[in-house]
Amino acid sequence: MKSLSEAEWIRRPGLKQLVDALGADECRYVGGCVRDALVGHEANDIDLATRHHPDRVVVMLDEAGIRTVPTGLEHGTLTAVLDSGPVEVTTLRRDVETDGRRATVEFSDAWEDDAARRDFTINALYAHPETLEIFDYFGGLDDLAAHRVRFIGDARQRIREDHLRILRYFRFQTRFGSDPLDREAVEACAELAPMLKGLSRERVGWELQNLLALPDPSKTVALMADLGVLKVVLPETGGVQVHKLGTLIKAEREAGVEPDPIRRLVALLPPDPLVAEQVAARLRLSNAQKKRIKEDTARQDADCDDPRALAYRLGKEVACDRLLLCDAPIDRLKDWDVPRLPVKGGEIVAAGVAAGPEVARVLRKIETRWIEEGFPDEVRTRVILAEEIAALA
């Protein structure tokens, strides 16, 4: 594993000022930023755990001239706003009561208490902000080195505390794990999968997108299907659709296309726009995502015949989606900008056609020929216009 000192974020401007304000011995880097640095991944977020009470943290940072945002003060979390980016500062906590969706916590001054309430051993790694000494209370370093994703303590108990940890397990397994899988974790996820039904749709949808955005989640998704986990959150998926995810990922790689969770979600669904609408609504996707999923699931083999015509009608994004989902090349769309029809309705009226439905009909005929001829230039398009006007005589 790499040294934490190699991480670029360690030298982020303003971070030393934040640590000095809290006291280096009273705070530690924790979680993803530590884990990712040790395996050489770039960290998106920086988290600090501290022994100070949240109210005290607000005062200390204010005195140091650091602006704070109370993002979750009742749970001990606030955001320190630095010029180089936000840093979440959270007071050490222990769980008092959990119901699988939310937890009641009380603040603590013991690092072990805070570590014990986390989900996986690789997420319970702490680092001293000055010496960069790693504090590992549950064997997370060994698990990280072995590419093993393991719950802290009893897997079933961790899942009962927060049901979303089932989906998080599969996401972390995809990103950090390898074979053999932790048997207790897999068995617990399969056994307690029905608990996922009690979660908010937004949380499930967000976690699914995070999983599908990873480089290659196909093996993990197939495992989720085999264990009966996938059918709980995505009952519309069948065995054929799970197989199609792998085919899509292969097509993306060959085309040099970045992973896209929405496109991959479509691969897991039958080509039925009505089903797609139901899934998008259930997962509380955005309006743009809902529209895209519906258009993607309306794909058909004929889409491959003329990719540029498809892109003109539906946009490049949906056209690329449909082609990749059909395992067809997207070469003709690369470095190609969707053109605009060089003729407008006003020109048809100027040519002698009375304003009204006839103008729209002529314009559609011109557009159809223009598309069929491969989007010719303005000179050729005006020849088409003249021919269509002449045909009206």
GUTORLO-898838 format. One record per residue (C-alpha): x negated, y negated, z; residue number from 1; residue in one letter. Coordinates in steps of 0.05 Angstrom, whole numbers, plus 5000, padded with zeros to 4 digits. Each point is the difference from the previous one (the first is absolute). Last residue first. Layout:
BEGIN
+------+------+------+-----+----+
:   c1 :   c2 :   c3 :   i : aa :
+------+------+------+-----+----+
:    X :    Y :    Z : NUM :  A :
...
+------+------+------+-----+----+
% end
This chain:
BEGIN
+------+------+------+-----+----+
:   c1 :   c2 :   c3 :   i : aa :
+------+------+------+-----+----+
: 5964 : 4547 : 3823 : 393 :  A :
: 4983 : 5032 : 5066 : 392 :  L :
: 4942 : 5040 : 4970 : 391 :  A :
: 4966 : 4935 : 4982 : 390 :  A :
: 4997 : 4980 : 5073 : 389 :  I :
: 4969 : 5067 : 5017 : 388 :  E :
: 4948 : 4993 : 4945 : 387 :  E :
: 4982 : 4930 : 5020 : 386 :  A :
: 4990 : 5021 : 5072 : 385 :  L :
: 4956 : 5059 : 4979 : 384 :  I :
: 4958 : 4952 : 4959 : 383 :  V :
: 4997 : 4956 : 5061 : 382 :  R :
: 4972 : 5058 : 5040 : 381 :  T :
: 4946 : 5012 : 4947 : 380 :  R :
: 4974 : 4930 : 5008 : 379 :  V :
: 5006 : 5001 : 5077 : 378 :  E :
: 4956 : 5061 : 5007 : 377 :  D :
: 5023 : 5073 : 5001 : 376 :  P :
: 5024 : 5035 : 5063 : 375 :  F :
: 4989 : 5073 : 4980 : 374 :  G :
: 5047 : 5005 : 4941 : 373 :  E :
: 5053 : 5034 : 5042 : 372 :  E :
: 4997 : 4944 : 5051 : 371 :  I :
: 5010 : 4946 : 4948 : 370 :  W :
: 5056 : 5041 : 4967 : 369 :  R :
: 5037 : 5005 : 5066 : 368 :  T :
: 4988 : 4927 : 5016 : 367 :  E :
: 5028 : 4978 : 4934 : 366 :  I :
: 5062 : 5043 : 5010 : 365 :  K :
: 5009 : 4974 : 5071 : 364 :  R :
: 4995 : 4928 : 4975 : 363 :  L :
: 5052 : 5013 : 4947 : 362 :  V :
: 5049 : 5027 : 5052 : 361 :  R :
: 4985 : 4942 : 5048 : 360 :  A :
: 5014 : 4949 : 4945 : 359 :  V :
: 5064 : 5037 : 4980 : 358 :  E :
: 5026 : 4994 : 5072 : 357 :  P :
: 5004 : 4924 : 4996 : 356 :  G :
: 4969 : 4941 : 4963 : 355 :  A :
: 5015 : 5002 : 4926 : 354 :  A :
: 4944 : 5028 : 4957 : 353 :  V :
: 4972 : 4949 : 4952 : 352 :  G :
: 4925 : 5006 : 5005 : 351 :  A :
: 5000 : 4948 : 5056 : 350 :  A :
: 5044 : 5048 : 5040 : 349 :  V :
: 4948 : 5055 : 4991 : 348 :  I :
: 4945 : 4952 : 5020 : 347 :  E :
: 5038 : 4983 : 5063 : 346 :  G :
: 5004 : 5073 : 5020 : 345 :  G :
: 4925 : 5005 : 5007 : 344 :  K :
: 4946 : 5033 : 4958 : 343 :  V :
: 4928 : 5016 : 5019 : 342 :  P :
: 5021 : 5059 : 5044 : 341 :  L :
: 4954 : 4996 : 5060 : 340 :  R :
: 4939 : 5045 : 5006 : 339 :  P :
: 4982 : 5050 : 5056 : 338 :  V :
: 4926 : 4992 : 5011 : 337 :  D :
: 4956 : 5058 : 4981 : 336 :  W :
: 4934 : 5013 : 5036 : 335 :  D :
: 5023 : 5070 : 5017 : 334 :  K :
: 5069 : 5016 : 4973 : 333 :  L :
: 4979 : 5044 : 4942 : 332 :  R :
: 4955 : 5041 : 5046 : 331 :  D :
: 5058 : 5021 : 5046 : 330 :  I :
: 4994 : 5074 : 4986 : 329 :  P :
: 5058 : 5047 : 5017 : 328 :  A :
: 5007 : 5042 : 5063 : 327 :  D :
: 5076 : 4986 : 5001 : 326 :  C :
: 4992 : 4964 : 5067 : 325 :  L :
: 4940 : 4964 : 4970 : 324 :  L :
: 5042 : 4976 : 4941 : 323 :  L :
: 5058 : 4979 : 5044 : 322 :  R :
: 4956 : 4961 : 5048 : 321 :  D :
: 4962 : 4966 : 4944 : 320 :  C :
: 5066 : 4977 : 4969 : 319 :  A :
: 5026 : 4978 : 5068 : 318 :  V :
: 4939 : 4956 : 5012 : 317 :  E :
: 4995 : 4976 : 4928 : 316 :  K :
: 5070 : 4970 : 4998 : 315 :  G :
: 5067 : 5033 : 4985 : 314 :  L :
: 5017 : 4985 : 4928 : 313 :  R :
: 4933 : 4976 : 4976 : 312 :  Y :
: 4964 : 5055 : 5038 : 311 :  A :
: 5044 : 5053 : 4968 : 310 :  L :
: 4986 : 4972 : 4931 : 309 :  A :
: 4927 : 5001 : 5017 : 308 :  R :
: 5002 : 5073 : 5023 : 307 :  P :
: 5033 : 5024 : 4935 : 306 :  D :
: 5011 : 5076 : 4997 : 305 :  D :
: 4983 : 5013 : 5073 : 304 :  C :
: 5065 : 4971 : 5026 : 303 :  D :
: 5037 : 5052 : 4958 : 302 :  A :
: 4985 : 5051 : 5054 : 301 :  D :
: 5046 : 4965 : 5049 : 300 :  Q :
: 4994 : 4953 : 5059 : 299 :  R :
: 5061 : 4977 : 5039 : 298 :  A :
: 4963 : 5015 : 5065 : 297 :  T :
: 4952 : 4943 : 4986 : 296 :  D :
: 5056 : 4949 : 4990 : 295 :  E :
: 5033 : 5017 : 5066 : 294 :  K :
: 4933 : 5000 : 5036 : 293 :  I :
: 4982 : 4932 : 4971 : 292 :  R :
: 5066 : 4968 : 5019 : 291 :  K :
: 4996 : 5026 : 5071 : 290 :  K :
: 4928 : 4977 : 5006 : 289 :  Q :
: 5018 : 4929 : 4978 : 288 :  A :
: 5059 : 4999 : 5048 : 287 :  N :
: 4955 : 5021 : 5057 : 286 :  S :
: 5003 : 5070 : 5029 : 285 :  L :
: 5045 : 5016 : 5059 : 284 :  R :
: 4983 : 5074 : 5000 : 283 :  L :
: 5074 : 5018 : 4995 : 282 :  R :
: 5013 : 4949 : 4945 : 281 :  A :
: 4941 : 5024 : 4958 : 280 :  A :
: 5021 : 5073 : 5009 : 279 :  V :
: 5072 : 4986 : 4979 : 278 :  Q :
: 4979 : 4960 : 4940 : 277 :  E :
: 4951 : 5054 : 4978 : 276 :  A :
: 5055 : 5052 : 5005 : 275 :  V :
: 5044 : 4958 : 4954 : 274 :  L :
: 4941 : 4989 : 4953 : 273 :  P :
: 4990 : 5075 : 4990 : 272 :  D :
: 4933 : 5026 : 4977 : 271 :  P :
: 4992 : 5045 : 5063 : 270 :  P :
: 4958 : 4968 : 5054 : 269 :  L :
: 4929 : 5015 : 5023 : 268 :  L :
: 4969 : 4966 : 4939 : 267 :  A :
: 5041 : 4938 : 5018 : 266 :  V :
: 4963 : 4996 : 5066 : 265 :  L :
: 4935 : 5002 : 4961 : 264 :  R :
: 5020 : 4939 : 4959 : 263 :  R :
: 5020 : 4964 : 5064 : 262 :  I :
: 4936 : 5019 : 5036 : 261 :  P :
: 4953 : 4975 : 4945 : 260 :  D :
: 4930 : 5029 : 4992 : 259 :  P :
: 4956 : 4958 : 4954 : 258 :  E :
: 4998 : 5019 : 4926 : 257 :  V :
: 4937 : 5024 : 4966 : 256 :  G :
: 5041 : 5039 : 4948 : 255 :  A :
: 4969 : 5066 : 5018 : 254 :  E :
: 5010 : 4985 : 5074 : 253 :  R :
: 5072 : 4980 : 4992 : 252 :  E :
: 5015 : 5062 : 4959 : 251 :  A :
: 4970 : 5045 : 5054 : 250 :  K :
: 5042 : 4964 : 5052 : 249 :  I :
: 5062 : 5010 : 4958 : 248 :  L :
: 4988 : 5075 : 4993 : 247 :  T :
: 4989 : 5006 : 5075 : 246 :  G :
: 5066 : 4964 : 5013 : 245 :  L :
: 5034 : 5044 : 4949 : 244 :  K :
: 4989 : 5061 : 5045 : 243 :  H :
: 5040 : 4968 : 5055 : 242 :  V :
: 5055 : 4985 : 4950 : 241 :  Q :
: 5004 : 5072 : 4979 : 240 :  V :
: 5007 : 5024 : 5072 : 239 :  G :
: 5058 : 4953 : 5013 : 238 :  G :
: 5005 : 4930 : 5028 : 237 :  T :
: 5069 : 4971 : 5014 : 236 :  E :
: 4993 : 5016 : 5074 : 235 :  P :
: 4948 : 4946 : 5009 : 234 :  L :
: 4992 : 4986 : 5075 : 233 :  V :
: 5023 : 5068 : 5026 : 232 :  V :
: 4982 : 5037 : 4936 : 231 :  K :
: 4928 : 4979 : 5007 : 230 :  L :
: 4990 : 5032 : 5068 : 229 :  V :
: 5022 : 5070 : 4980 : 228 :  G :
: 4930 : 5029 : 5011 : 227 :  L :
: 4992 : 5018 : 4926 : 226 :  D :
: 5022 : 4931 : 4979 : 225 :  A :
: 4952 : 4966 : 5048 : 224 :  M :
: 4945 : 5045 : 4973 : 223 :  L :
: 5016 : 4979 : 4929 : 222 :  A :
: 4997 : 4928 : 5022 : 221 :  V :
: 4932 : 5013 : 5031 : 220 :  T :
: 4972 : 5031 : 4936 : 219 :  K :
: 5028 : 4944 : 4958 : 218 :  S :
: 4973 : 4943 : 5044 : 217 :  P :
: 4945 : 4980 : 4951 : 216 :  D :
: 4972 : 4930 : 5003 : 215 :  P :
: 5045 : 4974 : 5056 : 214 :  L :
: 5060 : 4956 : 4981 : 213 :  A :
: 5048 : 5059 : 5009 : 212 :  L :
: 4985 : 5003 : 5075 : 211 :  L :
: 5009 : 4925 : 5011 : 210 :  N :
: 5064 : 5002 : 4959 : 209 :  Q :
: 5027 : 5057 : 5042 : 208 :  L :
: 4983 : 4961 : 5064 : 207 :  E :
: 5037 : 4938 : 4976 : 206 :  W :
: 5062 : 5040 : 4980 : 205 :  G :
: 5002 : 5036 : 5066 : 204 :  V :
: 4992 : 4935 : 5040 : 203 :  R :
: 5053 : 4965 : 4958 : 202 :  E :
: 5049 : 5057 : 5007 : 201 :  R :
: 4999 : 4994 : 5075 : 200 :  S :
: 4984 : 5065 : 5035 : 199 :  L :
: 5051 : 5050 : 5026 : 198 :  G :
: 4995 : 5046 : 4940 : 197 :  K :
: 4925 : 5009 : 5013 : 196 :  L :
: 5019 : 5044 : 5060 : 195 :  M :
: 5017 : 5056 : 4951 : 194 :  P :
: 4924 : 5008 : 4989 : 193 :  A :
: 4988 : 5025 : 5071 : 192 :  L :
: 4982 : 5072 : 4983 : 191 :  E :
: 4961 : 4984 : 4936 : 190 :  A :
: 4961 : 4943 : 5032 : 189 :  C :
: 4984 : 5042 : 5062 : 188 :  A :
: 4976 : 5059 : 4958 : 187 :  E :
: 4955 : 4955 : 4959 : 186 :  V :
: 4970 : 4966 : 5060 : 185 :  A :
: 4988 : 5064 : 5038 : 184 :  E :
: 4966 : 5032 : 4940 : 183 :  R :
: 4951 : 4944 : 4988 : 182 :  D :
: 4988 : 5006 : 4926 : 181 :  L :
: 4943 : 5042 : 4972 : 180 :  P :
: 4989 : 4966 : 4954 : 179 :  D :
: 4988 : 4926 : 4992 : 178 :  S :
: 5022 : 4936 : 5035 : 177 :  G :
: 4984 : 4926 : 4994 : 176 :  F :
: 5048 : 4969 : 4950 : 175 :  R :
: 5049 : 5055 : 4985 : 174 :  T :
: 5000 : 5024 : 5073 : 173 :  Q :
: 5011 : 4928 : 5021 : 172 :  F :
: 5061 : 4994 : 4956 : 171 :  R :
: 5026 : 5068 : 5022 : 170 :  F :
: 4993 : 4983 : 5073 : 169 :  Y :
: 5032 : 4932 : 4990 : 168 :  R :
: 5062 : 5035 : 4973 : 167 :  L :
: 5007 : 5041 : 5063 : 166 :  I :
: 4978 : 4940 : 5043 : 165 :  R :
: 5065 : 4967 : 4979 : 164 :  L :
: 5034 : 5039 : 5055 : 163 :  H :
: 4968 : 4958 : 5055 : 162 :  D :
: 4997 : 5027 : 5071 : 161 :  E :
: 5029 : 5067 : 4978 : 160 :  R :
: 4943 : 5004 : 4950 : 159 :  I :
: 4946 : 4991 : 5054 : 158 :  R :
: 5035 : 5052 : 5043 : 157 :  Q :
: 5001 : 5050 : 4944 : 156 :  R :
: 4926 : 4990 : 4985 : 155 :  A :
: 4978 : 5011 : 5073 : 154 :  D :
: 4937 : 4961 : 5014 : 153 :  G :
: 4978 : 4949 : 4949 : 152 :  I :
: 5023 : 5025 : 4932 : 151 :  F :
: 4948 : 5028 : 4953 : 150 :  R :
: 4977 : 4980 : 4930 : 149 :  V :
: 4936 : 5038 : 4983 : 148 :  R :
: 4949 : 4975 : 4950 : 147 :  H :
: 4945 : 5034 : 5042 : 146 :  A :
: 4963 : 4934 : 5011 : 145 :  A :
: 5064 : 4965 : 5018 : 144 :  L :
: 5020 : 5056 : 5047 : 143 :  D :
: 4933 : 4997 : 5035 : 142 :  D :
: 5005 : 4925 : 5008 : 141 :  L :
: 5072 : 5005 : 5024 : 140 :  G :
: 4984 : 5047 : 5057 : 139 :  G :
: 5052 : 4973 : 5048 : 138 :  F :
: 4970 : 4942 : 5040 : 137 :  Y :
: 4952 : 4970 : 4949 : 136 :  D :
: 4966 : 4935 : 5018 : 135 :  F :
: 4952 : 4976 : 4946 : 134 :  I :
: 4944 : 4952 : 5019 : 133 :  E :
: 5001 : 4940 : 4953 : 132 :  L :
: 4955 : 4963 : 5050 : 131 :  T :
: 5037 : 4934 : 4990 : 130 :  E :
: 5073 : 5017 : 4984 : 129 :  P :
: 5000 : 5065 : 5040 : 128 :  H :
: 5034 : 5051 : 4956 : 127 :  A :
: 5063 : 5041 : 5010 : 126 :  Y :
: 5022 : 5064 : 4965 : 125 :  L :
: 5072 : 5024 : 5012 : 124 :  A :
: 5021 : 5003 : 4927 : 123 :  N :
: 4956 : 5061 : 4984 : 122 :  I :
: 5033 : 5036 : 5059 : 121 :  T :
: 5069 : 4991 : 4970 : 120 :  F :
: 5063 : 4967 : 5027 : 119 :  D :
: 4982 : 4948 : 5053 : 118 :  R :
: 5028 : 5000 : 5071 : 117 :  R :
: 4939 : 5033 : 5030 : 116 :  A :
: 4953 : 4947 : 4973 : 115 :  A :
: 5035 : 4945 : 5038 : 114 :  D :
: 4999 : 5037 : 5065 : 113 :  D :
: 4927 : 5019 : 4989 : 112 :  E :
: 4981 : 4926 : 4992 : 111 :  W :
: 5027 : 4985 : 5070 : 110 :  A :
: 5024 : 4930 : 5017 : 109 :  D :
: 5073 : 5014 : 4987 : 108 :  S :
: 5063 : 4966 : 4974 : 107 :  F :
: 5067 : 5035 : 5002 : 106 :  E :
: 5035 : 5029 : 4941 : 105 :  V :
: 5070 : 5017 : 4977 : 104 :  T :
: 4995 : 5037 : 4934 : 103 :  A :
: 5039 : 5001 : 4935 : 102 :  R :
: 5027 : 5050 : 4951 : 101 :  R :
: 4986 : 5068 : 5030 : 100 :  G :
: 5034 : 4983 : 5066 :  99 :  D :
: 4941 : 4977 : 5042 :  98 :  T :
: 4992 : 4979 : 5073 :  97 :  E :
: 4943 : 4973 : 5043 :  96 :  V :
: 4946 : 5001 : 4947 :  95 :  D :
: 4932 : 4972 : 5021 :  94 :  R :
: 4971 : 4935 : 4975 :  93 :  R :
: 4935 : 4962 : 4990 :  92 :  L :
: 5014 : 4929 : 4977 :  91 :  T :
: 5001 : 4990 : 4925 :  90 :  T :
: 4962 : 4951 : 4956 :  89 :  V :
: 5015 : 5002 : 4926 :  88 :  E :
: 4948 : 4964 : 4957 :  87 :  V :
: 5021 : 4954 : 4943 :  86 :  P :
: 4953 : 4978 : 4944 :  85 :  G :
: 4934 : 4965 : 4988 :  84 :  S :
: 5026 : 4933 : 5024 :  83 :  D :
: 5023 : 5034 : 5063 :  82 :  L :
: 5072 : 5007 : 5025 :  81 :  V :
: 5003 : 5043 : 5062 :  80 :  A :
: 5062 : 5043 : 4996 :  79 :  T :
: 5036 : 5022 : 5063 :  78 :  L :
: 5018 : 5068 : 5028 :  77 :  T :
: 5019 : 5020 : 5071 :  76 :  G :
: 5065 : 5035 : 4984 :  75 :  H :
: 5042 : 4939 : 5021 :  74 :  E :
: 4949 : 4957 : 4963 :  73 :  L :
: 5013 : 5032 : 4933 :  72 :  G :
: 4980 : 4950 : 4946 :  71 :  T :
: 4988 : 4943 : 5050 :  70 :  P :
: 4956 : 4959 : 4952 :  69 :  V :
: 4934 : 4973 : 5025 :  68 :  T :
: 4956 : 4941 : 4983 :  67 :  R :
: 4928 : 5002 : 5024 :  66 :  I :
: 4973 : 4937 : 5033 :  65 :  G :
: 4964 : 5037 : 5055 :  64 :  A :
: 5048 : 4974 : 5052 :  63 :  E :
: 5057 : 5025 : 4957 :  62 :  D :
: 4966 : 5068 : 4996 :  61 :  L :
: 4996 : 5005 : 5076 :  60 :  M :
: 5071 : 4976 : 5011 :  59 :  V :
: 5031 : 5048 : 4950 :  58 :  V :
: 4958 : 5058 : 5027 :  57 :  V :
: 5024 : 4985 : 5071 :  56 :  R :
: 5072 : 5006 : 4978 :  55 :  D :
: 4984 : 5066 : 4966 :  54 :  P :
: 4967 : 5029 : 5063 :  53 :  H :
: 4925 : 5010 : 4992 :  52 :  H :
: 4972 : 5071 : 4994 :  51 :  R :
: 4990 : 4992 : 4925 :  50 :  T :
: 5009 : 5039 : 4936 :  49 :  A :
: 4977 : 4968 : 4936 :  48 :  L :
: 5026 : 5018 : 4931 :  47 :  D :
: 4969 : 4982 : 4933 :  46 :  I :
: 5040 : 5013 : 4936 :  45 :  D :
: 4982 : 5019 : 4929 :  44 :  N :
: 4939 : 5042 : 5017 :  43 :  A :
: 4955 : 5021 : 4943 :  42 :  E :
: 4983 : 5073 : 5003 :  41 :  H :
: 4931 : 5026 : 5018 :  40 :  G :
: 5021 : 5057 : 5045 :  39 :  V :
: 4981 : 4966 : 5065 :  38 :  L :
: 5028 : 4933 : 4976 :  37 :  A :
: 5067 : 5032 : 4987 :  36 :  D :
: 5007 : 5028 : 5070 :  35 :  R :
: 4978 : 4935 : 5034 :  34 :  V :
: 5046 : 4956 : 4959 :  33 :  C :
: 5056 : 5051 : 5005 :  32 :  G :
: 5003 : 5005 : 5076 :  31 :  G :
: 4966 : 4955 : 5049 :  30 :  V :
: 4951 : 4943 : 5007 :  29 :  Y :
: 4988 : 4988 : 5074 :  28 :  R :
: 5016 : 4946 : 5051 :  27 :  C :
: 4983 : 4983 : 5072 :  26 :  E :
: 4925 : 5013 : 4997 :  25 :  D :
: 4991 : 4951 : 4942 :  24 :  A :
: 5039 : 4945 : 5036 :  23 :  G :
: 5067 : 4976 : 4971 :  22 :  L :
: 4974 : 4933 : 4974 :  21 :  A :
: 4933 : 5031 : 4981 :  20 :  D :
: 5036 : 5053 : 4959 :  19 :  V :
: 5040 : 4947 : 4962 :  18 :  L :
: 4939 : 4956 : 4988 :  17 :  Q :
: 4963 : 5062 : 4975 :  16 :  K :
: 5056 : 5014 : 4951 :  15 :  L :
: 5001 : 4930 : 4972 :  14 :  G :
: 4964 : 5017 : 4936 :  13 :  P :
: 5002 : 5075 : 4982 :  12 :  R :
: 4934 : 5033 : 5016 :  11 :  R :
: 5031 : 5065 : 5027 :  10 :  I :
: 5046 : 4999 : 4939 :   9 :  W :
: 4943 : 5023 : 4954 :   8 :  E :
: 4991 : 5066 : 5036 :   7 :  A :
: 4928 : 5023 : 5003 :   6 :  E :
: 4995 : 4987 : 5075 :   5 :  S :
: 5053 : 5054 : 5010 :   4 :  L :
: 4948 : 5051 : 4979 :   3 :  S :
: 5020 : 5050 : 4947 :   2 :  K :
: 5020 : 5072 : 5011 :   1 :  M :
+------+------+------+-----+----+
% end
